[in-house]
Amino acid sequence: MKRHIIGAMLLIAALIVTGCGNKNQKKQETKEVKEEVKAERMLIIVDPQIDFTTGSLATAKGPEAMDRLAKAINNGVLDKYTWVIVTQDAHPANHCSFVENGGVFPPHCVQETEGMNVYPALQQALDSNMNSIGIHYMTKGDLADKEEFSIFQNARSGEKLTKTIEEFVQFEGIDVCGIATDYCVYETVKDLMNIYPAKQIRVVTNCIAAVDDNDTKLADLMKENGIEGITF
């Protein structure tokens, strides 16, 4: 009888030791998994379209800025990012921003026209990296009676992008570049600050181009809110 009792006690002790060992192993495995999780980073490329580079509303430095961005992408800069958002104006032919409809701009980025497409060199670079990263295209300005400089001002696209940013709380930061510095880039950064900490936003200053190179709105916004400028 004593022999059976001693044997049972030894078995229980062995199970306890084994259980502790498994528990410690699970803790170690959990720790290792956590260490392997990498912080996410998003790049927002604002309106890098033909009409804003070589088309009807071309910016003087647009082609140079987008060529530089394309080169950086071909050299692997997207390795730093897990999300890339490309925004595009997609105006109807009778859009309110056009001069003939009471606006201040010539017709640009009209739906189903060449001018709405992404600058060719940049599009080629993005296409070459489609397999290694998620590149998402979003449109704005698709209502005739509404101007939308920022992607967040479009009800459909803005809600989708906001939800993505809010759900991926592990984002390390969001970088912004594109065209035009004094309009759509400025408005995008300003609206982004409403849902995301300014200290985690950066502007890629050598991959932007302005309608008016003397405009300081974006530079002032960055300085006032501690937004960092980086270069590719």
SULHU-V76520 format. One record per backbone hydrogen bond with DSSP energy under -1.0 kcal/mol. CO is the residue of the C=O (numbers start at 0). NH is the residue of the N-H. Records with the same first field share a line. If there is no record, write none. Layout:
CO: NH, NH
This chain:
0: 4
1: 5
2: 6
3: 7
4: 8
5: 9
6: 10
7: 11
8: 12
9: 13
10: 14
11: 15
12: 16
13: 17
14: 18
15: 19
16: 20
17: 21
18: 22
19: 23
20: 24
21: 25
22: 26
23: 27
24: 28
25: 29
26: 30
27: 31
28: 32
29: 33
30: 34
31: 35
39: 171
40: 81, 82
41: 174
42: 84
43: 176
44: 86
45: 178
46: 48
47: 118
49: 52, 53, 54
50: 56
51: 58
54: 57
58: 61
60: 64
61: 65
62: 66
63: 67
64: 68
65: 69
66: 70
67: 71
68: 72
69: 73
70: 74
71: 76
72: 75
75: 78
76: 79
77: 80
82: 42
83: 135
84: 44
85: 137
87: 139
90: 110
91: 94
94: 97
96: 104
97: 100, 102
98: 101
104: 98
108: 90
109: 112
112: 115
113: 116
114: 50
116: 49
118: 122
119: 123
120: 124
121: 125
122: 126
123: 127
125: 128
126: 129
128: 131
133: 83
135: 85
137: 87
139: 89
142: 145
143: 95
149: 152
150: 153
153: 157
154: 158
155: 159
156: 160
157: 161
158: 162
159: 163
160: 164
161: 165
162: 166
163: 167
166: 168
167: 170
172: 41
173: 201
174: 43
175: 203
176: 45
177: 208
179: 182, 184
182: 186
183: 187
184: 188
185: 189
186: 190
187: 191
188: 192
190: 193
191: 194, 195
196: 199
197: 200
199: 173
200: 227
201: 175
202: 204, 229
203: 206
206: 177
208: 180
211: 214
215: 219
216: 220
217: 221
218: 222
219: 223
220: 224
221: 226
227: 202
229: 204
